[in-house]
Amino acid sequence: MKKNKKAISTRTGQLIVTLIWLAACVLGALFYLISGTFDNFIDAFFESSSGFTTTGATVITDLSSVPGYVLLIRSLTHWLGGMGIVVLFAAIIPSWGIRGQLAAYSETPGPDKGKFTAKFADTAKELYLIYMILSAALILLLKISDMSWLDSITTAFSTIATGGFTNYNDNASGFSVQVKIILIVFMYIAGVNFNLYYRFRRQGIKVFLKDQELRFYTIVMAVGALLIFAVNCWFRTGESIGYNLLDSFFHVVSVNTTTGFTFGNYDNWPTTSRMILFCFFFIGGCASSTAGGIKVSRILICLKLIKRSFSMRIHPYRVSKITINEHEISSDIAIKATGFVFIYMATVIIGTLLISINGLGFMTSFSCAASCLGNIGPGFGLIGPAFNYSMLNSFSKLICSFLMIAGRLEIYTVLVLFSKYYWNPDRS
């Protein structure tokens, strides 16, 4: 007779997931300390948290002095954190003693947390198989594009996990045009709902063509990139059309998928272009992708709610349903989506206030909080593409580390642990 797995509540699963992620970040910090990369725990913990949460922010001032094996492990933390540490455990250790579905629910990005196989362990294996195939394909493409094996592997790990670590101080600036185009394609792919890739194997291309979230995700990035391209061409007459086109598409896809690769300095763009790009700091990728941010599905639900509210002002008695992919969105899901957007923005504001204690300007503090919570990496001002996070004080680095972990675990999983109702659920 098979031994029954211990049933746990979602409440307990949230605690387990948070502790596992904290433990992973601490272990990563110990690796950095032992390897001699850092001489203090806070910097090591920041770098480790940035790696596992696929944020890509760094406090290393000179990457050229870091040994190759450290750079490899550094990008590997991206790859492990991209699909999820608990999902990995469920895939390789299906008998680890708890129901993987309940625990992994707390770390799966986006409101779409469904499974497509009978057992969650099987779901996890399918996800990681797709994840590994995409990673291997990108490694080979980068190697064919004349990158070294180390650069190919670390860059592929960072791209598929939408992380953003590279082995160079200037990030992706030294990469060839061919490599940058390949990265645009794979960043876009990594920001797509991974459930679609599984369904594609059985249902064909129609699963992509019919998915409303994917269409919105694609159109928004394309329109945003073209707007920035037009503005940059108008104001930056010294750059070629080809450079401006690559520059705009690369950074829009990089920021929206929360990868955080950069080349050049978008902080030197015209103000309008920078404001358009900053809007992408809050959108993120699709649900059940490796990307961070609010998620396209939630943005889509909120926009449909706004559209319905306008309609009801004119036709107050009309019954108007909110649907995505021809499936009605329940009021419970709509409330959760809008509630998440509110708590997300509130967390960014609180994070900005705490980081501003460091004496930084408003734009630097605000983009720092938004970037860390959205798991993006670079921001604007003193944490823009030309700089990194090394100038922050220890307090701000801890706040950023907390925001990175909270953002990766969809905020509620972490914040609920600070609620009195979590520790005393019978309290009314």
Secondary structure, 3 states (H helix, E strand, C coil): CCCCCECCCHHHHHHHHHHHHHHHHHHHHHHHHHHCCCCCHHHHHHHHHHHHCCCCCCCCCCHHHCCHHHHHHHHHHHHHHHHCHHHHHHHHCCCCCECHHHHHHCCCCCCCCCCCCCCHHHHHHHHHHHHHHHHHHHHHHHHHCCCCHHHHHHHHHHHHCCCCCCCCCCCCCCCCHHHHHHHHHHHHHHCCCHHHHHHHHHHCCHHHHCCHHHHHHHHHHHHHHHHHHHHHHHHCCCCCHHHHHHHHHHHHHHHHCCCCCCCCCHHHCCHHHHHHHHHCCCCCCCCCCCCCCCCHHHHHHHHHHHHHHHHHHHCCCCCCCCEECCEECCHHHHHHHHHHHHHHHHHHHHHHHHHHHHCCCHHHHHHHHHHHHCCCCCCCHHHCCCCCHHHCCHHHHHHHHHHHHHHHCCCHHHHHHHCHHHHCCCCC
